Structures are given as structure tokens and as C-alpha cells.
């Protein structure tokens, strides 16, 4: 298992939030707050997705 998913269920919903948070953290650092992720969609199958936005 990989952190942070040793304590957190690696569901599509949790993966979407994790990638959203991590991408925004990095973008904030390099763009000084001028760029941010709008949403992240994780595909479980061709017809099942989880989207996270803030």
C-alpha cells in the first residue's frame, strides 16, 4: 500500500480528492496562486467515474 492510502480507502472518490489537492498545492507553489485545478475526474470503468471539485 502507498501513502496516504494505508489509512484511507483508495476509492475513486478519495483518489480524485487526493489528486485535486496535490495538484493545487503544486500549482499554487509554482504559479503564486494564479493557476488552479477546476476539477479532477477518476474513471473506474468506461461508465463509472468520480469527480472532485471545490
C-alpha positions in Angstrom: 0.0 0.0 0.0 1.0 3.6 -0.7 0.6 6.6 1.5 -1.9 8.2 2.1 -3.9 5.1 1.2 -2.6 2.9 4.0 -5.1 4.7 6.3 -7.5 5.9 3.6 -9.6 3.8 1.4 -8.3 4.1 -2.2 -11.8 4.6 -3.7 -12.2 6.6 -6.9 -13.7 9.5 -4.8 -10.7 9.6 -2.4 -8.2 9.3 -5.3 -9.9 12.3 -7.1 -9.7 14.4 -4.0 -6.1 13.5 -3.3 -5.0 14.3 -6.9 -7.0 17.5 -6.8 -5.4 18.6 -3.5 -1.9 17.6 -4.6 -2.1 19.3 -8.0 -3.5 22.5 -6.5 -0.7 22.5 -3.9 2.0 22.2 -6.5 0.3 24.7 -8.9 0.0 27.3 -6.1 3.7 27.0 -5.4 4.8 27.5 -9.0 2.2 30.0 -10.1 1.9 32.0 -6.9 -1.8 31.4 -6.8 -2.6 32.3 -10.4 -3.4 28.8 -11.6 -5.6 26.1 -10.0 -7.3 22.9 -10.9 -11.0 23.2 -11.5 -11.9 19.5 -11.0 -10.4 16.0 -11.2 -12.3 13.0 -12.7 -11.2 9.4 -12.0 -12.5 6.7 -14.2 -13.2 3.3 -12.5 -14.6 1.8 -15.7 -15.8 3.2 -19.1 -19.1 4.2 -17.5 -18.2 4.8 -13.8 -16.5 8.0 -12.6 -15.8 10.1 -9.5 -15.3 13.8 -9.9 -14.0 16.2 -7.2 -14.2 19.9 -7.3 -14.1 22.6 -4.6 
